Amino acid sequence: MDELTNMFNRYMDIVDKVASFIPYKKVKTWRDFFFNPAEVSSKSKDEGILPIVIDYYVMGFLNFVISLLNMVAPIIVSTILTAGFGIIEGVVLFALMLGFFLISPILSLLYAVLEFIIAKILGGKASFSKHLFASFMPVLSTFIILLPLNLLSILLNWLTFIPMIGLACSCITLPISIVMILVSLYSMYLKYSAFKEVHKVSSGRAILIVVIPFIIVLAVLIIVYILFLASIFALISQGSAISSLFNK
């Protein structure tokens, strides 16, 4: 147990050193939220919607840069193997990532609105800006905690394309991915703790504020997917019917 504690403390030292290179003063708040979500939420000033949205765009930009760096090695290899086609692939991926960077905060804002509506139905007391802080901060905090691992993943991703070394890198990548998944799941607890604090609701209602919007969005996505498949099958069937008429 002491060894695990020492490893964790050493890792957090790395997190702090990496975070110190980011010229954005609120990064420390992101870090502190990971360990004390209720306390940070209670002490946060109600600064309105814009500051927390800016926070999200700052994180999104950093994520965008990390994604670009991750993309460099595969695109170079693809370009060499496909006689230049990899460049086209890279341009398409860049456009998709840029679009996601611009749209992601807007989609997250709409999701926060749905959470806020559920929270108010369940008796939540927070203003929308305080709710938005509690909704966005888990993503920001897990991002800063996982930042060193994301940077390490860039190096491993580049080395994967080197024979022999690539196999060893793949073995290291798996535990890193597991840690990232576990930390991402922990963000649900962070959101629960923050909602419970800012909305002044019971544990059960705080859980519902987290879970109900997720279920609603998941159900909508499933319905849209089913309708999409149904429309594809309908077009295929219609095309087959028309083709059979011409064949006759």
Secondary structure, 3 states (H helix, E strand, C coil): CHHHHHHHHHHHHHHHHHHCCCCCCCHHHHHHHHHCHHHHHHHCCCCCHHHHHHHHHHHHHHHHHHHHHHHHHHHHHHHHHCCCHHHHHHHHHHHHHHHHHHHHHHHHHHHHHHHHHHHHHCCCCCCHHHHHHHHHHHHHHHHHHHHHHHHHHHHHHHHCCCCCHHHHHHHHHHHHHHHHHHHHHHHHHHHHHHHHHHHCCCHHHHHHHHHHHHHHHHHHHHHHHHHHHHHHHHHHHHHHHHHHHHHC
